[in-house]
Amino acid sequence: MLRESITFFKSYNRNIKLLLLGNIFIQIGLGITAIIYNFYIRSLGYEDTMNGQVISLTSLATALFLLPAGIMGDRKGRKKILLFGLAAAGIFMLLRSVLESASLLLSIAFLLGGATAFFQVMVIPMLAENSTVDQRVHLFSFHFAITTAANVIGNLLGGFLTDVFKLLVEDITAIRLALLIGSIIFASAMIPFTKLAEPLKDAEQPPLLREPIGAGNRKIILIFFLSQLLIGTGSGLVIPYLNLYFADRFHASNSAIGLILSIGQAGTAIAMFVGPAVVKRFGEVKAVVLLQMLSLPFLLITAFTGNLFVASIAFLFRQALMNAGNPIQMSLMMSLVNDRSKGVANSANQMAFNLGWAFMGPVSTTLVVTYGSYWGYAAVFSITSFIYFIATLYFFFVLKAFTKKNTQVAMS
């Protein structure tokens, strides 16, 4: 599988390689800041409900701006929008590392979420435009694996840098220094992204690539939108607070939390290479369903265990299995919509996911504050398991019905 991925990598054009390189810088920077930003909020003296508000505002802004960003990318050119979003997000990440007042932190959270939309939504359509249909499953799996591996490095660095700086300066200054380093690494993605070449302009593309968003495309986009809304709702309850979960329930150190989350991400990166093999055997839809269903028992183990080692292993398998289906879903969606609809489809997909995070942030932190570090987290993890189960069933039956209907139409 790895050898096959390397063979495919050699066939990728320069744009794809630059996109992958830039994304490595982005994910290392995000990995550093994600692992410690919740602790920065705590170190300023705020309650965990403040973390919920920050995450909700960030996700809400991302959700609101994703669709306009996708449309602008389709019409104005993706490179310009990508660079604008990245530059703005880099500035806001630097600012949130030094600001302290609640109003400013919440304002920056919203602005950062909006800026994130403008670069986040561009990468997948750009990869799709620069690849062939045969390359896509492997490309998206490779892209997600690289993303995850870079995030692993960021998680490790975030925990490690913070603990090292704490030996030299006070806790809040140590966290702030690590956040600033993460922000600078994130902004370094501008270097490879400025070298990207735009694909053919719309007027130069063949007529088939200039089709409007027809009824078929709208139906596909809606199917994936609802699926991601469910997944995002479940994810928003637990994923943003995994560092707090390990700290609160097991009193783990920053370095230990960084290591645990990094191991989980590393397992996910490995699982990405398994995805194409599962697709070959079961097909794209069944592969997604199988991987997601297998992740649910591990999520429930994480919810109720009182042992750090068991929680870490369960987290690893849940993370790897659930996320291994993401590139498969993305490849399937990109293959079902025409080129003119790819930006909008990807925007709608990510908007749905971020709406789920925006709605669930305050719910999760309220449950944990109310019921404590054991039953609070047990409740949110259990609710997430149920939502994932419903989302997986929905994806299977709706996609199966849609595929069957379109096959019958094509044969008639």
N, C-alpha and C positions, 0 to 999 in steps of 0.2 A: 504493500500500500504506500509506504513512504517512497519507495523507488519510483512508483507510478506518479506520485505527486511531484517528485523532482523532475521527471521527464516532462510533465505538463508545464512546470515552472519555466523550463528552458524555452518553451514555445510561446510564452507570454510576451506581448510587445512592451515597449519602453514605458508607455503610460501606466500599464498595470504595475510594473516593477516600482515606479515612482510612487504610485498610490499606496502600495504595500509598505514601502519605506517610510513615507510620511505618517502612515497610520501607526507604525511602530513607535514613533516619537509621541504621537497623541496618546496612545494607550499606556506608555510608560508614565507620562505625566499624569494622566487620569488615575492610574493605579496608585501612584504615590499619594495624590490628594484625597482619593476616595477612602483610603484606609485610615486616614487621620483627621479628616475634616469634622466628622461628628465629635471627635474628642476636642477639637479646637473650640467648637460651640460650647461644650461642657466646661472647658478650662476658663471660658469667659464668665462662667457663673450662671449660665442659662439652664433651664429644665430641658428634658428630652423632648418635650412638646415643641420646643423651638427648632430642634432638628427636623421634626415632622413638618413644620411650616416651611422651612427652607427647602426641603426635598419636594414638597407639594408645589411650591411656587416655581421652582426650577422646572419640574416636569410639566406643569400647566403651561408655562411660557413656551417650552419646547413644543408641546402639542399644538398650541395656537399658531405658532410660526412655521410648523413643518409643511403644511399644505401650501401657503404662499411661497415658501422657499423652494419647494419642488416645482411649482408652476414657473417661478422666475428662472430656475435652472433650465427647465425645458425650453424657455423662450429666449433668455438672455445669454445662455452659455454657462455651463456648470463650473468652469474654472474660476470665473470672477466671483461667483456666489460662494464657492468653497473658500477662496482666499479671504473674502470679506468676513465670513463667519468665523474662520480660524483666528484672524487678527483680533476681532472684537472679543471673542471668548478668552483669548490669551490675556488681554488687558483686564477683563473682569475677574479672571482667576487670580491675577496679581493683586488686584484691589481687595478681594475678599480675604486674602491672606493677612492683611494688615488692619482692616476695619474692625471696629468693636461694637458700635451701637446697633441695637436691634433693627431699627428702621433702615439703616444703611445695609446691613447684612441681608435683610429681606429684599430690599430693592435690587441689590447686586445679584441675589439668587434669581430673581425674575429676569434681569437683563442677561445673565449668563445662560439661562435656559433658552431665551430667545435666540441668542447668538449661536448656541450649540446647534439649533435646528438648521442653520444655514450651511454648516459644513457636514453635519451628520447625515443629512439626507442626500448628499451628492455622491458619496463614495460608491454605493451599490449600483446606481444607474451608470456611473462612469466605468465601473468594472464590467458591467453587462455590455455596454457599447463597444468596449475594446476587446471583447472575447467572442468566440463562436459558441453556438449552442452546445456542442460536444465538450467544450472546455468548462462550462459553467458550474456544474456540480462540484468538480474538483477545485475550480478556482474559488468558489464561495467557501468550500470547506477549508481550503488553504488559507484564505483571507481570515476566516474566523479563528483558525488555529494560530495564525501569526498574531492576531489581535489579542487572543487569550494569553499566549506566551509572553507578549510584551506587558500585558496587565499583571502577569505573575511577577515579572521583574520589578514593576512599579510597586506592587503590594509589598514585596520583600524590602525594597529600598525605603518605602514609607515607614514601615515599622522599625527598620534598622537605623535609619538616619535620625528618627525621633529619639530613640533610646540612646544613641551615641551623643547627640546634642544635649540631652538631659544631664550628661556627665559634666558638661561645661557651662550650661546656662540654665535658667529657670524653665519649668515645664512649658509654659505658654510660648516662650521665645523659641524653644526647641521645636515645637510643633509648627510655629510660624516659619522658621527657617526651612523646614522640610517642605512646607506648602509652597514657598517661593521657588525652591529648586524644582519641584514638580511642575510649576507653572511655566518656568523657563524651558524645561525639556519639552513640554506640550507645544509651546510656541515655535520650537525649532522645526516643527513639521512644515513651516512656511518655506524652508529651503528647498526640499524636493518638489513641493507642490507648485512653486513658481516656474519649474521647468516642464510642467505638463503641457502637452500639445492638445488643443481643442480638437474634438472629432469633427467630421464634416458638418457644415451648417445645414439647417433644415432644408433650405432651398436647393442644396446640392445633393440631398439624399434621394434615393429612389422613391417613387410614389408610395409604395407599400409602407415605407417607414414614416410617411407623413399622414397616416390615417388619423382621423379624430378619435376621441374617446367614445367609442360606440357602446351600445347596450351590453355587448358581451364583455367588454373591458370593465364597464361599470359594475357588472354582476360579480366578476372575479375580484375586483377591488373591495367590494362590500363583504364578500365571503371572508377574505383575509383580514379585513378591518375588524369584523366582529370576533374572529378568532383571537387576534392580537389584543383586543380590548379585554377579553376574559383572562388571557395569559398575563397581561400587564396589571390587571386588578389583583390577581393572586401574587404576582411577583412583588408588587409595591408594598405588600404587607410585610415581607420578610427580607428581601435582598438588600435594601438600603441600610438595614440595621443589623446585618450579620456580625459586624465588628462589635456592636454594643451587646449582642446576644452572647458572644464568647466572653466578653469582659464582665457582663453582669452575672451570668449564670455560673461561670467557671473561674472568674477573677484572673483571666489570662492577661499577660503583659502585651504591650504593643508589638514587640518582636514576635511573640508566639502567635498572636492573631494574624500578623502579616504572613507568617510561615503557613498557618493553616489555610488561609484564603488563597495563598499562592499555590499550595499543593492541590487545592480544589480546582483552580484555574488550569494548572498543569494537566490534571486529569481530563479536563474539558478539551484542552489542545490535542491530547492524544486521541480522545473520542472523535474529534473532527475528522481524523483520517479513517476512522471506522465507518463513518456515515456513508461514503460512496459504496462501500462493500455491502452495507445493509440495503441500500437502494437497489443495487444489482439483483439482490435476492428477492426482495419483497415489493419493489416499486416505491415511488416517492411518498405517496400518501400513507401506506402501511408502515413504512420505515419511520416516519414522524410519530405515528400513533404508538408503535411498539416502544420506541425510545422514551417517549413521554410517560407512558404507563409504567414502564420499569422504574422510573425515577420516584414514583409516589411512595412506595414503602420506605425508602430511605429518608424522604422528607418527614414522614411520621416518626421514624426513629429519632431524628434530630429534634423533633418537637418534645419528646417525652424522656429522653435519656438524661441521666445526671452525671454521666461519665464523659470527660473531655475527649478521651481517645475515641470512644464510640461515636460521639457527636462529630468528630473530625472526619472519621472514615465514612460515616453516613452522608455528611455534607459533600465529601469528595465524589461519591457515586451519584448523588442527586444532581449535583452541578454538572457532571460530565454527561449523564444520560439526557437530562432535560435540554441542555444547550446544544447537544450534538444534532438535534433536529432543526436548529435554526437555519443553517446554510441550505439544508434540503428544502425547507419551506420557501426560502428566498429564491432559490434557483427555480422552483416550481412556479412561483408567482411571476418571475421575470420571463419565463418561457411562455406563459399563458397570455400576457398582455403585449401589445405592439410597442414599438420603440417610442412613439409619441406619448404613450401612457406610462412609461417606466418611472419617470420622476414622480408623477402624481401617485402611482401605486405604492411606491416606496414611502412617500410622504404620509399617505393615509395609514399605511401599516405601522410606521413608527409613531404617528400621532396617536393611534389607538393605544399602543403600549404605554406611552407617556401619560395619557389621560388616566389609565389605570393607576399609575404611580401617584399622580396628582390627587386622586380621590382617596387613596388608601393610606397616605402618609400620616395624617392626623389620627385615623382609626387605629393604626398599629401602635403608635406611641401612647395613645390614650389607654388602650387595653393593657399595655405593659406597665404603665404608671399605676393603673387601677388595681391590677391583679398580681403584680410582682414579676420577678425574673423567671419564675418557673411556670406558673399557670398562665401568665400573660403571653409569654412566647409560645407555650403549648397551644394556646387558643389561636394565635395568628398563623402558626405553622399548619394547624389542622384545617383552618378555613382555607388556606392556600391550597392544601391537598385536594379539598373538595372542588374548588374552582378549577384547578388544573384538570381534574377528572372530567368535569363538564365540558371544558374547553376542548379536550382531546376527543371526546365523543362527538361533539359538534363538528370539529374539523373532519373527522372520518366520514360521518354520514352525509354531510353537506357536499364535500368534495367528491365523494363516491357518486352521489346523485347527479351532480353537475357534470362529471366526466361521462357518466352513462348517457345522460340526455344529449350531450354534444356529439357523442359517438354515434348515436342513433340518427341525429340530424345529418351528420356527415355522410352516413351510409344511405340515407333516403334520397 
